[in-house]
Amino acid sequence: MLSKLLPGVSTDGYLSAILVAISLSLLNFIVRPILVILTLPVTIITLGIFLLVINAIIILLADWLVSGFEVDGLLWAFIFSLLLAIGRSILFQLLEKDKD
């Protein structure tokens, strides 16, 4: 969905989008904790904002892994990361309201 909104991000179709979602999930599960630990001092100094850069790096790794998914550089990966974080936050808040 974000690939339709951002001109610097594209997918070839739904299969590519599903593969991107799966690869992002796996990368967030395996690689992200390692990157967070390695960059902990910078993350603390920036009050957690550096985590968006880590997410952008994860998105660029997914770009490298999944054919049919293209991100035109770190800036677009960062914007993608920011919008993904906002969307995830909204979704979690909506799901939390349903529980109450």
Biopython code that builds the backbone (N, CA, C, O; Angstrom):
import numpy as np
from Bio.PDB.StructureBuilder import StructureBuilder

atoms = [
    (1, "MET", "N", (0.825, -1.186, 0.000)),
    (1, "MET", "CA", (0.000, 0.000, 0.000)),
    (1, "MET", "C", (0.872, 1.254, 0.000)),
    (1, "MET", "O", (0.583, 2.221, -0.705)),
    (2, "LEU", "N", (1.930, 1.227, 0.789)),
    (2, "LEU", "CA", (2.818, 2.389, 0.812)),
    (2, "LEU", "C", (3.537, 2.581, -0.512)),
    (2, "LEU", "O", (3.907, 3.703, -0.860)),
    (3, "SER", "N", (3.738, 1.509, -1.246)),
    (3, "SER", "CA", (4.411, 1.643, -2.540)),
    (3, "SER", "C", (3.554, 2.419, -3.530)),
    (3, "SER", "O", (4.076, 2.983, -4.492)),
    (4, "LYS", "N", (2.251, 2.455, -3.306)),
    (4, "LYS", "CA", (1.359, 3.246, -4.163)),
    (4, "LYS", "C", (1.425, 4.727, -3.800)),
    (4, "LYS", "O", (1.168, 5.586, -4.643)),
    (5, "LEU", "N", (1.768, 5.026, -2.551)),
    (5, "LEU", "CA", (1.819, 6.413, -2.084)),
    (5, "LEU", "C", (3.166, 7.085, -2.328)),
    (5, "LEU", "O", (3.227, 8.294, -2.550)),
    (6, "LEU", "N", (4.231, 6.313, -2.288)),
    (6, "LEU", "CA", (5.576, 6.874, -2.384)),
    (6, "LEU", "C", (6.163, 6.624, -3.765)),
    (6, "LEU", "O", (6.245, 5.475, -4.199)),
    (7, "PRO", "N", (6.574, 7.681, -4.463)),
    (7, "PRO", "CA", (7.140, 7.482, -5.798)),
    (7, "PRO", "C", (8.499, 6.785, -5.790)),
    (7, "PRO", "O", (8.906, 6.232, -6.812)),
    (8, "GLY", "N", (9.201, 6.799, -4.676)),
    (8, "GLY", "CA", (10.515, 6.172, -4.606)),
    (8, "GLY", "C", (10.490, 4.719, -4.178)),
    (8, "GLY", "O", (11.539, 4.098, -4.008)),
    (9, "VAL", "N", (9.287, 4.169, -4.003)),
    (9, "VAL", "CA", (9.130, 2.777, -3.579)),
    (9, "VAL", "C", (8.159, 2.108, -4.542)),
    (9, "VAL", "O", (7.086, 2.642, -4.824)),
    (10, "SER", "N", (8.541, 0.933, -5.047)),
    (10, "SER", "CA", (7.647, 0.246, -5.982)),
    (10, "SER", "C", (7.703, -1.262, -5.782)),
    (10, "SER", "O", (8.718, -1.821, -5.368)),
    (11, "THR", "N", (6.579, -1.899, -6.089)),
    (11, "THR", "CA", (6.496, -3.357, -6.098)),
    (11, "THR", "C", (5.906, -3.787, -7.434)),
    (11, "THR", "O", (5.169, -3.034, -8.071)),
    (12, "ASP", "N", (6.234, -4.994, -7.846)),
    (12, "ASP", "CA", (5.722, -5.511, -9.115)),
    (12, "ASP", "C", (4.297, -6.027, -9.011)),
    (12, "ASP", "O", (3.628, -6.186, -10.032)),
    (13, "GLY", "N", (3.829, -6.286, -7.831)),
    (13, "GLY", "CA", (2.474, -6.809, -7.675)),
    (13, "GLY", "C", (2.235, -7.292, -6.262)),
    (13, "GLY", "O", (3.036, -7.055, -5.358)),
    (14, "TYR", "N", (1.114, -7.976, -6.092)),
    (14, "TYR", "CA", (0.732, -8.432, -4.760)),
    (14, "TYR", "C", (1.678, -9.500, -4.216)),
    (14, "TYR", "O", (1.963, -9.524, -3.019)),
    (15, "LEU", "N", (2.156, -10.365, -5.072)),
    (15, "LEU", "CA", (3.088, -11.394, -4.612)),
    (15, "LEU", "C", (4.370, -10.762, -4.068)),
    (15, "LEU", "O", (4.886, -11.184, -3.032)),
    (16, "SER", "N", (4.877, -9.755, -4.768)),
    (16, "SER", "CA", (6.069, -9.043, -4.281)),
    (16, "SER", "C", (5.782, -8.366, -2.950)),
    (16, "SER", "O", (6.623, -8.382, -2.052)),
    (17, "ALA", "N", (4.602, -7.772, -2.816)),
    (17, "ALA", "CA", (4.237, -7.102, -1.566)),
    (17, "ALA", "C", (4.162, -8.100, -0.412)),
    (17, "ALA", "O", (4.591, -7.801, 0.703)),
    (18, "ILE", "N", (3.621, -9.273, -0.681)),
    (18, "ILE", "CA", (3.551, -10.310, 0.356)),
    (18, "ILE", "C", (4.954, -10.784, 0.734)),
    (18, "ILE", "O", (5.251, -10.981, 1.913)),
    (19, "LEU", "N", (5.810, -10.966, -0.263)),
    (19, "LEU", "CA", (7.193, -11.372, 0.016)),
    (19, "LEU", "C", (7.942, -10.296, 0.797)),
    (19, "LEU", "O", (8.762, -10.612, 1.658)),
    (20, "VAL", "N", (7.663, -9.028, 0.500)),
    (20, "VAL", "CA", (8.281, -7.927, 1.254)),
    (20, "VAL", "C", (7.817, -7.973, 2.704)),
    (20, "VAL", "O", (8.627, -7.821, 3.618)),
    (21, "ALA", "N", (6.525, -8.182, 2.923)),
    (21, "ALA", "CA", (6.004, -8.255, 4.290)),
    (21, "ALA", "C", (6.651, -9.402, 5.064)),
    (21, "ALA", "O", (7.011, -9.247, 6.231)),
    (22, "ILE", "N", (6.794, -10.542, 4.414)),
    (22, "ILE", "CA", (7.423, -11.697, 5.072)),
    (22, "ILE", "C", (8.899, -11.423, 5.360)),
    (22, "ILE", "O", (9.390, -11.717, 6.449)),
    (23, "SER", "N", (9.601, -10.858, 4.376)),
    (23, "SER", "CA", (11.028, -10.587, 4.589)),
    (23, "SER", "C", (11.232, -9.512, 5.650)),
    (23, "SER", "O", (12.163, -9.610, 6.450)),
    (24, "LEU", "N", (10.377, -8.484, 5.672)),
    (24, "LEU", "CA", (10.493, -7.461, 6.715)),
    (24, "LEU", "C", (10.250, -8.069, 8.096)),
    (24, "LEU", "O", (10.930, -7.718, 9.060)),
    (25, "SER", "N", (9.289, -8.971, 8.191)),
    (25, "SER", "CA", (9.028, -9.633, 9.472)),
    (25, "SER", "C", (10.239, -10.439, 9.930)),
    (25, "SER", "O", (10.645, -10.356, 11.090)),
    (26, "LEU", "N", (10.810, -11.216, 9.021)),
    (26, "LEU", "CA", (11.981, -12.021, 9.378)),
    (26, "LEU", "C", (13.188, -11.152, 9.722)),
    (26, "LEU", "O", (13.900, -11.423, 10.689)),
    (27, "LEU", "N", (13.412, -10.112, 8.929)),
    (27, "LEU", "CA", (14.542, -9.218, 9.204)),
    (27, "LEU", "C", (14.353, -8.487, 10.530)),
    (27, "LEU", "O", (15.314, -8.301, 11.276)),
    (28, "ASN", "N", (13.122, -8.070, 10.830)),
    (28, "ASN", "CA", (12.857, -7.408, 12.109)),
    (28, "ASN", "C", (13.049, -8.366, 13.276)),
    (28, "ASN", "O", (13.417, -7.946, 14.373)),
    (29, "PHE", "N", (12.804, -9.642, 13.044)),
    (29, "PHE", "CA", (12.956, -10.638, 14.096)),
    (29, "PHE", "C", (14.415, -11.033, 14.308)),
    (29, "PHE", "O", (14.835, -11.276, 15.439)),
    (30, "ILE", "N", (15.187, -11.099, 13.228)),
    (30, "ILE", "CA", (16.558, -11.616, 13.313)),
    (30, "ILE", "C", (17.609, -10.503, 13.338)),
    (30, "ILE", "O", (18.456, -10.476, 14.230)),
    (31, "VAL", "N", (17.560, -9.591, 12.371)),
    (31, "VAL", "CA", (18.631, -8.605, 12.190)),
    (31, "VAL", "C", (18.444, -7.372, 13.073)),
    (31, "VAL", "O", (19.416, -6.844, 13.613)),
    (32, "ARG", "N", (17.209, -6.913, 13.221)),
    (32, "ARG", "CA", (16.960, -5.660, 13.946)),
    (32, "ARG", "C", (17.497, -5.684, 15.384)),
    (32, "ARG", "O", (18.130, -4.712, 15.797)),
    (33, "PRO", "N", (17.272, -6.756, 16.167)),
    (33, "PRO", "CA", (17.825, -6.751, 17.530)),
    (33, "PRO", "C", (19.344, -6.602, 17.563)),
    (33, "PRO", "O", (19.885, -5.945, 18.453)),
    (34, "ILE", "N", (20.022, -7.200, 16.609)),
    (34, "ILE", "CA", (21.484, -7.077, 16.550)),
    (34, "ILE", "C", (21.879, -5.634, 16.265)),
    (34, "ILE", "O", (22.784, -5.094, 16.901)),
    (35, "LEU", "N", (21.192, -5.008, 15.298)),
    (35, "LEU", "CA", (21.495, -3.609, 14.972)),
    (35, "LEU", "C", (21.172, -2.677, 16.135)),
    (35, "LEU", "O", (21.896, -1.712, 16.380)),
    (36, "VAL", "N", (20.095, -2.962, 16.847)),
    (36, "VAL", "CA", (19.727, -2.126, 17.996)),
    (36, "VAL", "C", (20.801, -2.208, 19.074)),
    (36, "VAL", "O", (21.178, -1.187, 19.650)),
    (37, "ILE", "N", (21.291, -3.398, 19.348)),
    (37, "ILE", "CA", (22.336, -3.555, 20.368)),
    (37, "ILE", "C", (23.628, -2.865, 19.933)),
    (37, "ILE", "O", (24.277, -2.198, 20.739)),
    (38, "LEU", "N", (24.002, -3.023, 18.665)),
    (38, "LEU", "CA", (25.243, -2.412, 18.181)),
    (38, "LEU", "C", (25.181, -0.887, 18.167)),
    (38, "LEU", "O", (26.207, -0.223, 18.312)),
    (39, "THR", "N", (23.990, -0.335, 17.993)),
    (39, "THR", "CA", (23.855, 1.126, 17.908)),
    (39, "THR", "C", (23.180, 1.712, 19.144)),
    (39, "THR", "O", (22.654, 2.823, 19.091)),
    (40, "LEU", "N", (23.188, 0.990, 20.239)),
    (40, "LEU", "CA", (22.508, 1.439, 21.448)),
    (40, "LEU", "C", (22.945, 2.821, 21.932)),
    (40, "LEU", "O", (22.082, 3.623, 22.286)),
    (41, "PRO", "N", (24.244, 3.141, 21.965)),
    (41, "PRO", "CA", (24.621, 4.488, 22.411)),
    (41, "PRO", "C", (24.017, 5.606, 21.547)),
    (41, "PRO", "O", (23.556, 6.621, 22.068)),
    (42, "VAL", "N", (24.027, 5.409, 20.239)),
    (42, "VAL", "CA", (23.454, 6.423, 19.340)),
    (42, "VAL", "C", (21.946, 6.508, 19.541)),
    (42, "VAL", "O", (21.373, 7.597, 19.521)),
    (43, "THR", "N", (21.314, 5.374, 19.730)),
    (43, "THR", "CA", (19.865, 5.348, 19.945)),
    (43, "THR", "C", (19.502, 6.075, 21.231)),
    (43, "THR", "O", (18.508, 6.800, 21.271)),
    (44, "ILE", "N", (20.289, 5.893, 22.273)),
    (44, "ILE", "CA", (20.027, 6.579, 23.541)),
    (44, "ILE", "C", (20.235, 8.078, 23.387)),
    (44, "ILE", "O", (19.419, 8.867, 23.863)),
    (45, "ILE", "N", (21.313, 8.480, 22.730)),
    (45, "ILE", "CA", (21.598, 9.911, 22.545)),
    (45, "ILE", "C", (20.497, 10.593, 21.741)),
    (45, "ILE", "O", (20.133, 11.732, 22.032)),
    (46, "THR", "N", (19.963, 9.905, 20.733)),
    (46, "THR", "CA", (18.920, 10.504, 19.886)),
    (46, "THR", "C", (17.515, 10.233, 20.420)),
    (46, "THR", "O", (16.526, 10.511, 19.741)),
    (47, "LEU", "N", (17.428, 9.696, 21.628)),
    (47, "LEU", "CA", (16.148, 9.404, 22.279)),
    (47, "LEU", "C", (15.267, 8.476, 21.446)),
    (47, "LEU", "O", (14.047, 8.633, 21.412)),
    (48, "GLY", "N", (15.883, 7.526, 20.787)),
    (48, "GLY", "CA", (15.157, 6.513, 20.039)),
    (48, "GLY", "C", (14.881, 6.833, 18.588)),
    (48, "GLY", "O", (14.399, 5.974, 17.849)),
    (49, "ILE", "N", (15.177, 8.051, 18.161)),
    (49, "ILE", "CA", (14.890, 8.429, 16.773)),
    (49, "ILE", "C", (15.778, 7.653, 15.801)),
    (49, "ILE", "O", (15.399, 7.442, 14.649)),
    (50, "PHE", "N", (16.941, 7.233, 16.251)),
    (50, "PHE", "CA", (17.831, 6.462, 15.381)),
    (50, "PHE", "C", (17.218, 5.117, 14.993)),
    (50, "PHE", "O", (17.648, 4.497, 14.020)),
    (51, "LEU", "N", (16.222, 4.667, 15.745)),
    (51, "LEU", "CA", (15.544, 3.417, 15.390)),
    (51, "LEU", "C", (14.889, 3.514, 14.017)),
    (51, "LEU", "O", (14.746, 2.502, 13.331)),
    (52, "LEU", "N", (14.487, 4.722, 13.606)),
    (52, "LEU", "CA", (13.936, 4.902, 12.258)),
    (52, "LEU", "C", (14.998, 4.640, 11.198)),
    (52, "LEU", "O", (14.696, 4.111, 10.129)),
    (53, "VAL", "N", (16.239, 5.009, 11.494)),
    (53, "VAL", "CA", (17.336, 4.727, 10.562)),
    (53, "VAL", "C", (17.572, 3.218, 10.481)),
    (53, "VAL", "O", (17.812, 2.678, 9.402)),
    (54, "ILE", "N", (17.501, 2.549, 11.623)),
    (54, "ILE", "CA", (17.644, 1.090, 11.626)),
    (54, "ILE", "C", (16.529, 0.457, 10.802)),
    (54, "ILE", "O", (16.772, -0.472, 10.033)),
    (55, "ASN", "N", (15.306, 0.959, 10.962)),
    (55, "ASN", "CA", (14.192, 0.442, 10.162)),
    (55, "ASN", "C", (14.420, 0.693, 8.677)),
    (55, "ASN", "O", (14.084, -0.153, 7.848)),
    (56, "ALA", "N", (14.990, 1.849, 8.332)),
    (56, "ALA", "CA", (15.290, 2.148, 6.926)),
    (56, "ALA", "C", (16.329, 1.168, 6.383)),
    (56, "ALA", "O", (16.230, 0.729, 5.237)),
    (57, "ILE", "N", (17.312, 0.827, 7.194)),
    (57, "ILE", "CA", (18.321, -0.151, 6.776)),
    (57, "ILE", "C", (17.674, -1.516, 6.557)),
    (57, "ILE", "O", (18.015, -2.221, 5.608)),
    (58, "ILE", "N", (16.744, -1.887, 7.430)),
    (58, "ILE", "CA", (16.018, -3.151, 7.272)),
    (58, "ILE", "C", (15.227, -3.140, 5.966)),
    (58, "ILE", "O", (15.174, -4.152, 5.267)),
    (59, "ILE", "N", (14.617, -2.013, 5.634)),
    (59, "ILE", "CA", (13.857, -1.895, 4.383)),
    (59, "ILE", "C", (14.786, -2.023, 3.183)),
    (59, "ILE", "O", (14.429, -2.657, 2.191)),
    (60, "LEU", "N", (15.971, -1.428, 3.262)),
    (60, "LEU", "CA", (16.936, -1.570, 2.170)),
    (60, "LEU", "C", (17.420, -3.018, 2.037)),
    (60, "LEU", "O", (17.678, -3.486, 0.928)),
    (61, "LEU", "N", (17.544, -3.718, 3.155)),
    (61, "LEU", "CA", (17.893, -5.142, 3.089)),
    (61, "LEU", "C", (16.783, -5.945, 2.408)),
    (61, "LEU", "O", (17.055, -6.857, 1.627)),
    (62, "ALA", "N", (15.534, -5.597, 2.711)),
    (62, "ALA", "CA", (14.408, -6.273, 2.052)),
    (62, "ALA", "C", (14.415, -5.967, 0.560)),
    (62, "ALA", "O", (14.084, -6.831, -0.252)),
    (63, "ASP", "N", (14.789, -4.743, 0.194)),
    (63, "ASP", "CA", (14.913, -4.371, -1.218)),
    (63, "ASP", "C", (15.944, -5.255, -1.907)),
    (63, "ASP", "O", (15.746, -5.691, -3.041)),
    (64, "TRP", "N", (17.032, -5.509, -1.217)),
    (64, "TRP", "CA", (18.097, -6.340, -1.777)),
    (64, "TRP", "C", (17.664, -7.805, -1.894)),
    (64, "TRP", "O", (18.058, -8.495, -2.834)),
    (65, "LEU", "N", (16.858, -8.279, -0.946)),
    (65, "LEU", "CA", (16.459, -9.684, -0.916)),
    (65, "LEU", "C", (15.313, -10.027, -1.864)),
    (65, "LEU", "O", (15.299, -11.110, -2.450)),
    (66, "VAL", "N", (14.358, -9.120, -2.018)),
    (66, "VAL", "CA", (13.130, -9.432, -2.760)),
    (66, "VAL", "C", (13.192, -8.801, -4.139)),
    (66, "VAL", "O", (13.244, -7.579, -4.275)),
    (67, "SER", "N", (13.184, -9.642, -5.156)),
    (67, "SER", "CA", (13.112, -9.091, -6.510)),
    (67, "SER", "C", (11.672, -8.635, -6.741)),
    (67, "SER", "O", (10.727, -9.294, -6.308)),
    (68, "GLY", "N", (11.517, -7.520, -7.415)),
    (68, "GLY", "CA", (10.194, -6.950, -7.615)),
    (68, "GLY", "C", (9.859, -5.883, -6.601)),
    (68, "GLY", "O", (8.773, -5.303, -6.643)),
    (69, "PHE", "N", (10.782, -5.615, -5.686)),
    (69, "PHE", "CA", (10.614, -4.552, -4.695)),
    (69, "PHE", "C", (11.789, -3.610, -4.839)),
    (69, "PHE", "O", (12.940, -4.026, -4.705)),
    (70, "GLU", "N", (11.515, -2.352, -5.108)),
    (70, "GLU", "CA", (12.572, -1.366, -5.335)),
    (70, "GLU", "C", (12.385, -0.160, -4.420)),
    (70, "GLU", "O", (11.289, 0.388, -4.307)),
    (71, "VAL", "N", (13.466, 0.238, -3.774)),
    (71, "VAL", "CA", (13.499, 1.456, -2.974)),
    (71, "VAL", "C", (14.630, 2.299, -3.522)),
    (71, "VAL", "O", (15.767, 1.837, -3.620)),
    (72, "ASP", "N", (14.320, 3.540, -3.880)),
    (72, "ASP", "CA", (15.299, 4.418, -4.527)),
    (72, "ASP", "C", (16.149, 5.181, -3.520)),
    (72, "ASP", "O", (16.178, 6.411, -3.545)),
    (73, "GLY", "N", (16.836, 4.473, -2.638)),
    (73, "GLY", "CA", (17.791, 5.108, -1.745)),
    (73, "GLY", "C", (17.345, 5.183, -0.301)),
    (73, "GLY", "O", (16.222, 4.821, 0.052)),
    (74, "LEU", "N", (18.264, 5.666, 0.523)),
    (74, "LEU", "CA", (18.049, 5.725, 1.966)),
    (74, "LEU", "C", (16.938, 6.696, 2.339)),
    (74, "LEU", "O", (16.188, 6.432, 3.280)),
    (75, "LEU", "N", (16.813, 7.809, 1.628)),
    (75, "LEU", "CA", (15.767, 8.783, 1.958)),
    (75, "LEU", "C", (14.383, 8.160, 1.813)),
    (75, "LEU", "O", (13.542, 8.307, 2.700)),
    (76, "TRP", "N", (14.136, 7.460, 0.694)),
    (76, "TRP", "CA", (12.837, 6.827, 0.495)),
    (76, "TRP", "C", (12.624, 5.697, 1.495)),
    (76, "TRP", "O", (11.498, 5.469, 1.937)),
    (77, "ALA", "N", (13.678, 4.998, 1.852)),
    (77, "ALA", "CA", (13.564, 3.950, 2.867)),
    (77, "ALA", "C", (13.217, 4.568, 4.218)),
    (77, "ALA", "O", (12.433, 3.998, 4.977)),
    (78, "PHE", "N", (13.791, 5.720, 4.522)),
    (78, "PHE", "CA", (13.501, 6.416, 5.776)),
    (78, "PHE", "C", (12.051, 6.887, 5.803)),
    (78, "PHE", "O", (11.365, 6.720, 6.811)),
    (79, "ILE", "N", (11.581, 7.473, 4.702)),
    (79, "ILE", "CA", (10.187, 7.926, 4.626)),
    (79, "ILE", "C", (9.243, 6.733, 4.746)),
    (79, "ILE", "O", (8.242, 6.797, 5.459)),
    (80, "PHE", "N", (9.564, 5.647, 4.049)),
    (80, "PHE", "CA", (8.788, 4.407, 4.135)),
    (80, "PHE", "C", (8.744, 3.925, 5.582)),
    (80, "PHE", "O", (7.688, 3.536, 6.081)),
    (81, "SER", "N", (9.889, 3.952, 6.249)),
    (81, "SER", "CA", (9.992, 3.527, 7.636)),
    (81, "SER", "C", (9.130, 4.394, 8.546)),
    (81, "SER", "O", (8.437, 3.884, 9.427)),
    (82, "LEU", "N", (9.177, 5.697, 8.331)),
    (82, "LEU", "CA", (8.398, 6.628, 9.145)),
    (82, "LEU", "C", (6.905, 6.386, 8.966)),
    (82, "LEU", "O", (6.170, 6.308, 9.951)),
    (83, "LEU", "N", (6.450, 6.267, 7.727)),
    (83, "LEU", "CA", (5.032, 6.027, 7.468)),
    (83, "LEU", "C", (4.591, 4.659, 7.983)),
    (83, "LEU", "O", (3.470, 4.507, 8.468)),
    (84, "LEU", "N", (5.459, 3.681, 7.879)),
    (84, "LEU", "CA", (5.150, 2.350, 8.400)),
    (84, "LEU", "C", (4.998, 2.390, 9.922)),
    (84, "LEU", "O", (4.101, 1.751, 10.472)),
    (85, "ALA", "N", (5.859, 3.129, 10.594)),
    (85, "ALA", "CA", (5.776, 3.257, 12.050)),
    (85, "ALA", "C", (4.496, 3.980, 12.462)),
    (85, "ALA", "O", (3.854, 3.596, 13.439)),
    (86, "ILE", "N", (4.127, 5.017, 11.726)),
    (86, "ILE", "CA", (2.892, 5.744, 12.030)),
    (86, "ILE", "C", (1.680, 4.831, 11.819)),
    (86, "ILE", "O", (0.783, 4.778, 12.661)),
    (87, "GLY", "N", (1.660, 4.121, 10.701)),
    (87, "GLY", "CA", (0.553, 3.209, 10.426)),
    (87, "GLY", "C", (0.440, 2.102, 11.460)),
    (87, "GLY", "O", (-0.659, 1.751, 11.888)),
    (88, "ARG", "N", (1.578, 1.556, 11.857)),
    (88, "ARG", "CA", (1.590, 0.499, 12.870)),
    (88, "ARG", "C", (1.076, 1.033, 14.207)),
    (88, "ARG", "O", (0.335, 0.343, 14.907)),
    (89, "SER", "N", (1.465, 2.249, 14.560)),
    (89, "SER", "CA", (1.012, 2.854, 15.805)),
    (89, "SER", "C", (-0.504, 3.062, 15.798)),
    (89, "SER", "O", (-1.181, 2.777, 16.786)),
    (90, "ILE", "N", (-1.025, 3.556, 14.685)),
    (90, "ILE", "CA", (-2.474, 3.761, 14.569)),
    (90, "ILE", "C", (-3.205, 2.424, 14.662)),
    (90, "ILE", "O", (-4.217, 2.315, 15.354)),
    (91, "LEU", "N", (-2.699, 1.419, 13.975)),
    (91, "LEU", "CA", (-3.326, 0.097, 14.001)),
    (91, "LEU", "C", (-3.328, -0.488, 15.410)),
    (91, "LEU", "O", (-4.341, -1.034, 15.846)),
    (92, "PHE", "N", (-2.217, -0.383, 16.122)),
    (92, "PHE", "CA", (-2.151, -0.908, 17.481)),
    (92, "PHE", "C", (-3.118, -0.169, 18.399)),
    (92, "PHE", "O", (-3.739, -0.784, 19.266)),
    (93, "GLN", "N", (-3.252, 1.147, 18.217)),
    (93, "GLN", "CA", (-4.186, 1.912, 19.047)),
    (93, "GLN", "C", (-5.626, 1.496, 18.771)),
    (93, "GLN", "O", (-6.431, 1.382, 19.696)),
    (94, "LEU", "N", (-5.952, 1.270, 17.501)),
    (94, "LEU", "CA", (-7.304, 0.828, 17.161)),
    (94, "LEU", "C", (-7.591, -0.558, 17.729)),
    (94, "LEU", "O", (-8.684, -0.806, 18.239)),
    (95, "LEU", "N", (-6.628, -1.449, 17.645)),
    (95, "LEU", "CA", (-6.811, -2.790, 18.191)),
    (95, "LEU", "C", (-6.908, -2.773, 19.708)),
    (95, "LEU", "O", (-7.632, -3.576, 20.294)),
    (96, "GLU", "N", (-6.183, -1.863, 20.345)),
    (96, "GLU", "CA", (-6.232, -1.752, 21.795)),
    (96, "GLU", "C", (-7.588, -1.235, 22.247)),
    (96, "GLU", "O", (-8.097, -1.669, 23.280)),
    (97, "LYS", "N", (-8.187, -0.313, 21.492)),
    (97, "LYS", "CA", (-9.517, 0.200, 21.832)),
    (97, "LYS", "C", (-10.567, -0.896, 21.710)),
    (97, "LYS", "O", (-11.530, -0.917, 22.476)),
    (98, "ASP", "N", (-10.393, -1.805, 20.755)),
    (98, "ASP", "CA", (-11.340, -2.902, 20.597)),
    (98, "ASP", "C", (-11.295, -3.861, 21.782)),
    (98, "ASP", "O", (-12.309, -4.475, 22.116)),
    (99, "LYS", "N", (-10.139, -3.995, 22.419)),
    (99, "LYS", "CA", (-10.018, -4.884, 23.576)),
    (99, "LYS", "C", (-10.759, -4.324, 24.787)),
    (99, "LYS", "O", (-11.296, -5.078, 25.599)),
    (100, "ASP", "N", (-10.783, -2.995, 24.901)),
    (100, "ASP", "CA", (-11.440, -2.360, 26.060)),
    (100, "ASP", "C", (-12.911, -2.371, 25.866)),
    (100, "ASP", "O", (-13.651, -1.886, 26.722)),
]
sb = StructureBuilder()
sb.init_structure("model")
sb.init_model(0)
sb.init_chain("A")
sb.init_seg("    ")
for serial, (resi, resn, name, xyz) in enumerate(atoms, 1):
    if name == "N":
        sb.init_residue(resn, " ", resi, " ")
    sb.init_atom(name, np.array(xyz, "f"), 0.0, 1.0, " ", f" {name:<3s}", serial, name[0])
structure = sb.get_structure()
